[in-house]
Amino acid sequence: MALPALTSASIPGLPRDPARTRVSILLIEDVPTTAQIIKGYLAAVAPSAIVEAVDTLAGALQKLAAGPFDVILADLNLPDSAGLATLDRLLEATDRLIVVLTVEDEEKIRDEAIARGAYEFLHKSKLSKAALGQIVRLASIQAETFRSLREGEARFRSLTKLSSDFYWETDTGHRLVRLNTGLDAPPAHIFAAQMGKPRWDIPYVSPDAGAWAAHRAAMDAHQPFRGFEFSRLNPQGLERHLSISGEPVFGEEGAFTGYRGVGRNITERKVQQRRIERLSRVHAVLSGINAVIARARTREEVFAESCRIAVEAGGFRIAWIGLLDWETMRIQPCAWEGPGRAMIESLSVDLGDEGAGYGTALALAMREARAVVSNDIEHDARIMLKSELMAHDLRSLVVLPLELGGAAIGALTLATGERGFFDDDEVKLLAGVAADISFALDHIEKEKKLDYLALYDSLTGLANRTLFLERLGYSMHAAKQSGAKLPLVLVDIERFRTVNDSLGRQAGDALLKQVAARLAQAAGR
């Protein structure tokens, strides 16, 4: 099936993100003209994208083996493979986004393809630059996530190869009696306060009491140990992670004299490990919300599911969405997940220019259309409901604006119990989540408008011919069944053409609206 011609009229304004994004795209299409048109769309959406095209499954598998792509656009019916078997082979070869391009109208095939792992199922006759732009933007966010994960893992591996940072010895009572520190170890004066004490008697953050008891039991049994990890707060209140290994020491006559061992400062490794875990969770949120967007039909469903996924998959303590009432300039909560529901429902603050909430994080995010982060709720004057948030052990939050028609209409707020939780990479990914929710709102609004125009006249607001005939048929059937009479009034506006010719179409349209309003009033509507 031929695609729509690629013209300037058929290509609306460019999305902001894809045009500046460098992503790699594999196009699998065996019809040269179709492939050329799709590449034209992609060139308009993301000029910097790398697009490679093949016309067989074998060629696609060869490309995927040579290097990963961020997104695969695939026709399933190829010279050397057909149907869902093509999708299965592609899913085995890559973990990146796969978008199926088809001329099939089978809903069953679409559902099966998505169930097997395809991200989207697009009909070729309905391809547009906007649809491809959304896919390219998601691929760019995913590519950035994979890059961050790879960099974090590389840092993680390099840190694990470092040599030991300090040497330690304990006596028969497991009390610290000797310590030689290296450059990366905690300062010696910190350890000085620990001399003469067993390590489990010194205040710690982790692990829990059970792990410490097991460690003590192993030492009481004079067993060697490797990689025991624990953490404490330094004088600045920052958590420092250490990993120690040790072996028992025995005298010439076999008597136990203590332990000796080495230790390493693994704080940076732990920080990177937690960062990787957070980015992975955010990516899970992004994927989950995009799956919701593909099937949701109402904004209430989008809001509720987005909050649920943010808490369940993203690990956030609280997620809530509020929309702005432009008459009162107050935020109206409409979806939430997590504790503090009553707290969110009680939120009522004026965000207007002279309102009490003008300088809050919520107002800033909506007014400036940007993410606003607070990594220390307790000491941030921009935070509303501070005492209530602290009571729920929340320490960091981010407010992400939701837009419709280029203006902020609400915000998504995510909160966590860890101080200093949000970094630039995470906020960038979360901004993508908010952008996807905004895209869904725009799509739902346009769909509502199309549904309305399919049944009602855009000028008068009365039922159009299709809906009129449907209602007339129903009324005639009901009248026949009950034996009642059906009144039908036909109205012909006299000299309507004269009004149009003499006063112009604008006046004619105004007359039609007035007649429609009076008819509706007379009918009790």
N, C-alpha and C positions, 0 to 999 in steps of 0.2 A: 504494500500500500504506500502510495506517495505521501511524503510529508508536506505540510504547508510551505509555500515558497518563502524563502528568506529575504525579506525586504525591510527597509527602515521602518515602515509602518507596522510590521508584525513584531518588531522588537521594542518593548517598552524600556523605560529608564533602567540603567544598570543598578544592581544592588551595590551597597557600599563595600562590603567585604570581599566577595569573590574576585572583583576586578583587580584587587591588590594582592591576591593570594597566589602563591606558587604551589600547585598541586600536580601530581602525576595521575593521568587518566588513561585507562586501557579501554578502547572502543572495539567491540567485537561485532561486526556487521558485514554480511556478505553481499549486500547490494551497494555498489559504488556510489550511486546518486544519494541514497539515504545516508551513507557514511559521510559524504561530503557536506550535506545539510547539517547534520549533527555537529560536525567539526566547526561549521560556521557559527552555530549557536554558541558553542563552547568558547570560540575565539572572542565572541562579543561579551560573554559573561566574565571570563577570566583570561585576559590576553597573555598573562605570564604562565598559564598552565601548560604543562608538557602533555601533549595528547599523542598517543601511539595507537594505530589502528591495525587490526588483523581481520581476516575473513574466514578463519577456520578455528575449530577448537584446538587443534594441534599447535597452531601458531600462537594462540592465547596461552596455552600451558607452557610453551617455550619462553614467552615473554615473562610470565609470572615466575618461572624458575630462575631467570636471569636477575630479577630484582623486584622488590615489592612496589605496587601501585597503591595510591590512596583510595581510588574508587574504580570499579569496573562496570561499564555500561555494556550489557550483553544481550544480543539476539539469541534466543535458545535454539532456533532452527537454522542449522549451519550445514554445509556440504558434508561434513564428517561427523555430525552429531545432531540429535533432535530432542526437543522437549525438555522435560525435567532432568533427563540424564545429563544434559549439558550443564545445568545448574549444579548437580551433584559433583561433577568433576571439578568445576570451578571452586566450590566450597571446600573441596579437599586440598586445593592448591593455594588458597589464600584465606586470611582472616580479615580482610578489608571489606569495605562496603561493596555489595553487588546489587546493581539496579537492573532489573529485567526489562528489556524493550520488546514489545510484542504488537502484533496486529490481531491477536486473539481477544475475544470478548467474554471468554469463559471465566465466570467468577470463581468457579471451583479450582481452576488452574492457578489463579492469582492467590487464593487462600493457601493452596498447597505450597506454592513457591515461597511465600513469606514464612509459612510454618517450617520449611526446611532451612531457612536462613537468609533468604533474599531480603534486602533492606526495603526495596520498593518495587512496584510492578507498574510500569508506565506504558500506556497505549501510544503507539507511534503517531497516530493522527492527532493526539492531544499534547504532544511535546511542545514546550515553549521555553523561552529563555528564562522566564521566572522559575519554572520547575527545575530546570538544570542548574540555575543559580543557587537555589536552595540546597541541592545535592552537593554542588562544588563547595559551598560554604561549610556544610557539615563535614565534608572530606578534609577541608583545611583544618578544622578544629581537631578532628581525629588525628591528622598527621602531626599537629603540634603536640598532642597528648603523647603519641608514640615517641616523638623526639625527646620530650621531657623525661619519659620513662627510661629511654635508652641512656640518656645522659646521667640520670640518677643511678641507674644500675652500674654504669661505668665507674662513677665515683664510689659507689658501694664496694665494687670489686677492688679498686685501688686501695681503699682504706683497709680492707681485710688483709692486704699483703704487707702492711707496715710492720716493722719490728716492734718488740715490746718497748713500753715507755718507762717502766719502773720495775725494780726488783724488791722483794719483801721477804721477811722472815717472821715467824711466830714461835712462841715457847710452848711448853707442854700444855699450858692452859689456853692455847690458841690466841694469846695476846700478842699484838704487834710489837716487835722489839727492834726491828731494823728495816730501814727503807732507803733505797737509792733511787732518785728520780731522774728522768730524762727530760728532754725539751718539751715533749707533748703531754707530759703527766701533769696532774694538778699541782699547784705550787706546794713546796715542802711544808710551809707553815700550816697548810690545811691538814696535812697528815700528822703534824706534830701534836695536835690536840687529840689525835686518835691513838697515839702511842700508849702501850700498856693496857689496851682494851681489846676484847674480841670484836670482830667486825659487826656481828649481829647485835651488839649492845650500843652501837653508834646509830643515831637517827638516820633513817633511810626513807626513800620514796618507793622503791621497788627492789626485789619482788615482794610477794606477800609473805605472811608469817609461815605458811606451809612450806614454801620453797626454802626459806631460811632454816627451818627445822630440819629439812632433808639435807641441806648443806652441812649443818652442824653435826648431824648423825654420821655423815660420811667422814668428816674429820675426826670425830670421836672413835671411829672404827679404823683410823689411820689409813684411809684409802686415798689414792691420788685423784685429782679432779682436773677437768679441762673446761675452760670457757664459762665459768660461773659469772653471770652478769648481774649487776646491781646498780642502783643510782641513788645519789644524794643531792641535796641542795647546797650550792656553794654560798659564800657570804653575800653575794648579790641576789640570791634567791633563784638562780637559774639551775635547772636540773643538769647534773653531770653524770654520764654513764661510764662505767668501768667494767672491764672483763678481766678476770684473773684465772690463772692456772697454778696448781701447786702439787707438790709431792711430799710425803712424810720423810723425815730424817731420823735415822737410827744411829746410836753410838756403836762403839766397837763391840760391846757385849750384847747388842741387839735391843737396847732400851730406847724407847721413843723420846726424842729430844725436841720435837717441834715440826714445823713446816717451813719450806722455802718455795718461792715461786716468782712468777712474773705477772705483770699486769699491763693492760693497754687502755688508753683513753678512747672509748668508742662513741663519744658524744656526737661527733659529726656523722658517723655512720648511722646512728639511731635517728638523727634529725632527717637525713636523706631517706632513710627507710620509711619513716612516717610520712614524709612528703610524697613519696611514690605511692604509698597506700591511699593518701588523700586524693591524689590526682586520678588514681584508678577508680576510686569511688565516684568522683565527679564525672568521669567518663561514663560510668555505669548510669548515673543520673541522666546525662545527656542522651545516651542511647535509649533509656527507658522512656523519657519524655517524648522523644521523636517517634517512638512506636505508638504512644498515646495520640499524638498529633495526627498520625496517619489514619486513625479510626474514629476519633472523637467528633461528635456532631454539635456539641454545645460548649460554650465557654465554661459553664459550671463543671462539666466533666473534665475539661482540660485543667482547670484550677485545682480541683480535688485530687486528681491523679498526680499532678505535678508535685503537690505538697507531700502526698503519700510516698512517692518515689524518692523525693529528696531526703526524707527521714529514713525510710527502709533501706534504700540502696546507697544513699550518700552518707549516712551516718550522722546527719545533723540532728540536734536535739529538738529543734522547733523549725517548722516551715509554715509561713502563712502568706496569703495574698490579699491585698486590699485594693479597692477601686475608689477613686476620688469622686465625691459628689460636688460637682462644679457650682451648685447653688449655695451650699453651706461651706464649701472648701474644707470639708472634713473627710477623712479616710473611712471607708466602710469595709470592714473585714468580710470576706466572702468565702474563704477556704483556709483551713489550717490543719496541721498534723502535729502531734506531740503534746506535751503537757502545757498548761497555761491557757486553756481555751477561754476561761472566764476573764483572764487578764487581757487577751486580745479583743474579746467582745466589748470590754469596758473602754477600749481605746476611743476617745473622742476629743480631738484637739484641732483647733483651727490652723490650717496650713497657709492661710492667706498672708498677704504682705504685712498686715498688722496683727496677725494671730499669734498665739503663744507658741505655736509649733513652727514658725517661719524658719528658724535656724536649725531645726532638727535634721538628723540624718535622712529621715523619710522625706522631708520637704526638699532638701538639697538634691537628693537622687531624682526626684520628679521634676524639679525646676530646671536642673542642669542636664537632665537626661544622661546620667552617668552612674556607675556603681559607686556607692559610698561605703567604706569599710571602717569598722571600729574594732580594733584588736585589743581594746581594754575598756570594756563597758563601764567598769567601776569609776574610771577617771575621765570619761568622755562626756563633756557637757552637752553634746548633740543628741544624746540618747534619751528617748521618752521611756516612761515606766521603768526607770533604772532599778529602783528597789525591788520591784516585782521580778524583773529579769534576774537580779542577783539572788533572789529567794529561790529561783529555779536552777541555781548554780550555772547560769549562763555567763560567759566571759567575753565572747567575741561574736560579732554579727556583720552581715553584709546586706545592704539594701540595693536591689536591682530594679531599675525602672522598667515598666511594661508600656509599650507604645502602640498607638493605633492612629493611622493617618498622619504620622510624623509628630504626634504629640503624646506626652506621657499621660496615661489614664489611670495608672495604678503602680503597684510595686510588689515584688517578691522579696520577702525577708527570710534569711536563713541564719540560725544562731547555733552556737556550739559552746560546750563547757570548757574549752581550752583557750587560755589567753594567748594572743599572738598567732591565731590559727591561720588567717588568710594571707597568702603571699600573691605576688603579681600574676604568676602562672595560673593559680587557682581562680583568681578573680576574672582573668581573661576567659577561662573556660566557662565559669558561671555566667558571665555576660552573654556567652553563646546560648546558654540555657534560656535566659530571659528573652533573647532575640527570637528563639524558636517559639516560645510561648506567644510572643507578639505576632509572629508570622501566622500562628494558628488562629489568633483572634481576628486578624485581617481576613484570613480565608473564610472563617465562619460568617463574618459580617457580609462579605461579598456573596456567599452562598445564600444567605437569608434574602439579600436583595434580589438575586436571580430567581429564587423561589417565589418571591412576591410578584415580580414582573411577569412571571409565567402565568399568573392568574388574575392580575389586576392591571387596569389601565394606569400608566404612570402619570398621566395628566389629571384625571378626575378622581382617581382612587376607587372607582367603581369596578365591579367584576368585568373582565374582558369577555370576548366572544366565547372562548373555551369554557370558562367558569360559568358564564350565563347559560350556555346550552346544557351544561352538566346539571346546574340547579333546576333549570326548566324541566329537563327530563325527569328528575327526581320528583319535582312537585306534581307533574302531570301523572306520574305513576301513583303517587300517594292519593291524588284526587280521584283517580279511577278506582282505586281499591276501596276508598271510603264512600264513593258515590257523590262526592262534593263537587262544587264548581270551582274552577281555578280562574281568578281574575288576572288578566294580562294587560298592562297599559303600554301602549306604544307612543312614544313622544317624538315629534318631528318639529324642530325649531324653525319657525317660519323666517324667511329672509336671512338665514344664517350666512349664506354666501355673500349677501350684501354687506353684512357686518364685516366679514373678512376682507372683502374688496375695498370697502371705504375706510375702515379703521385699522386694518392690518391684522395679521394672524395673532399678534399678542392680545389684541382686544377679543378676538374670537376665542382664544384659549381661556381668557378670563371669564367669558360668557359661559363656556362649557363647564368650567369649575363651579360657577354660581348655580347653574341648572342642576349639576350633580349634587351639590350640597343641599339644595331645596328638595330634590327627590329623596335623598337619604333622610332628611329631616321628616318629610311626609311619611316615609316608610317606618319611622320610629327608630332609625339607626343613629 
